[in-house]
């Protein structure tokens, strides 16, 4: 480990939400600490603040940055706040996670004189995945800002899937030498039993934040079609909470309505996902959101579940169509229902898919592998 003159290198994570840091980056922060880094976490403090503090990490409250903020004065204030944080804490490396921290943090780091920058784009978000008028208007400006932010000395950018890597190089013009492909945040396969034990009737789950871009309505429509057509007996379940503050969040009343209708149950947020996945037959994620690699799909494969997902960037990085799951054309509800129904009718096929998914995770997506690759990226930025 390369040391700064003062001792341990100081690594600062910058992420908008504390729950996301705990869910996706806490094992990385622990690994960095064990590798000799002093770890600081700058995030909007909410329910997970004490969880982060108990790990012994210094916590800095991001009071200005919001994921969905659009007011130019508020956005400038968020960037100014980051400049002050960087000057006050003088990190040797900053690790920006997600689009807004990457854009604002990169500019702030240059102003504050931060030596080394790691940017992590866990998907390109709605600006690059949506065909809405707002996305089309924002896309050219975001491309230019990304090109300016990412093509800098002592800066490396992590993307999670090969589709995003192509966008970075071909559409944005990031030099390939400044990109690193690291497949997600990883999962620990040991958390899941090697032998998958489905319960009866088969359990089909969609686990995510309850936002429209995750394909909640398509999942409900496919389940309704299967029930109407008299398909195989199964229980269809939504797992997750509405993402308060996200403009596409599904209201709780709507989710409760699904539950009352009896076709799809809504179980809300659960902390026992390894146990639920170990008992599930199929994990479905008809997302159209511009994700890196959905963590739930890596977890599903680790647990030995067959997967049905839309054929979009990120999902096809973990799901090999016909091997460990099935990919469906986005928006094709009849195709989604057919894929789910076919696997429900064929326990042997979905069992074989689950076994191949588990092997795929152990080979490519295991947490130990992902952490080692990310720590190597830190070391490379410092050594530059």
Buried (B, 14 or more C-beta within 10 A) or exposed (E): EEEEEEEBBBBBBBBBBBBBBBEBBBBBBBBBBEBBBBBBBBBBBEEBBEBBEEBEBBBBBBEBBBBEBEEEEEBEBBBBBBBEBBEEBBBBBBBBBBBBBBBBBBBBBBEBEBBBBBBBBBBBBBBBBBEEEEBEEBBEEBBEBBBEBBBBEBBBBBBBBEBBBEBBBEBBEBEEEBBBBBBBBBBBBEBBEEEBEBEEEBBBBBBBBBBBBBBBBBBBBBBBBBBEEEBBEBBBBBBBBBBEEBEBBBEBEBBEEBBEEEBBBBBBEBEEBBBBBBBBBBBBBBBBBBBBBBBBBBBBBBBBBBBBBBBBBBBBBBBBEEEBBBBBEBEBBEBBBBBBBBBBEBBEBBBBBBBBBBBBBEEBBBBEBBBBBBBEBBBBBBEE
